[in-house]
Structure formats: structure tokens, C-alpha cells
Amino acid sequence: MNCYYNEIQGMCIEGNYWQVNPETGANWTAESAAEYTASYEPKEIDQLQVNKGEAVERIKAAVAKRLTSTFWRIERAQERLELAKLGADDTVIMEATEHLKLELLAREKLREASNLAEQDVIDITNIDALNLFNFIPDEYLT
């Protein structure tokens, strides 16, 4: 990215416009903009960190999709529990409660699997290993 000054928009630094100097908070002047531009050195992008962030986002998206697509199971278990309560049969209520608990625990295990996978991504130290990483939720479920 480059750095340039526009009197209306301000200083463009790494694609973002700044009305004030991000280091000093002072308003830009033609002189301060020229000095900043002359001494500007683009930040080096850490591609490994960028790729890690993308991998974590893919994990989160996969888990969210799976949680969303299976939410009907929770609704169904809740409805069964409500019906059981209306019937006032303690055995049926206990069974329905246990079923709801199992569904909720399965969702929690999926979230825990996501956390483990995200930690694995964070622990990766090179791009080649990161490129080989593939999140398969069932491999993380214990």
C-alpha cells in the first residue's frame, strides 16, 4: 500500500483515510502531510497471521452453519419436554429432559471442537502446515 494526502479526505494510509495524524492526533497540514509521506514506510504484512485469521473464520463459519442447521433438534426436544410436562408423567418428563440435555451437550461439544481447532491453527508456525490444515468437526469431537 502507499500513502498520499488529499485535502478533502485527509491522509490515505494503507487504504484508510485519516483526518488527523494517527501518531500525534494533530490535524494535517500540507507540511505535516509532506513530512509524513516522505518518512512513510509500508507495514510488512505477516501472511501467516492473515492466513491464520482466515482459517479461524472458516472454522467459525463451519460450526455456525452446523449449529444453525441442527437447531431444529433443540426445538423438537423442547417441544417434547413441554408436552411431557403437560401430560404430568414423571417418567416421560425425565426422558424428555434427558433428550434435551443430550442435544444441548452435542452442541456444546461442537463448540469445544471449534475451540480446539482454533487453538491448533494458532499453534501452527508455518504457512505450509497451515495450508494442510483442514477442519473436520467430527475429528475434534470426543
Secondary structure as UniProt FT lines:
FT   STRAND          3..6
FT   TURN            7..9
FT   STRAND          10..13
FT   TURN            14..15
FT   STRAND          16..18
FT   TURN            22..24
FT   HELIX           30..39
FT   HELIX           47..69
FT   HELIX           71..87
FT   HELIX           90..123
FT   HELIX           127..132
FT   HELIX           137..140
//
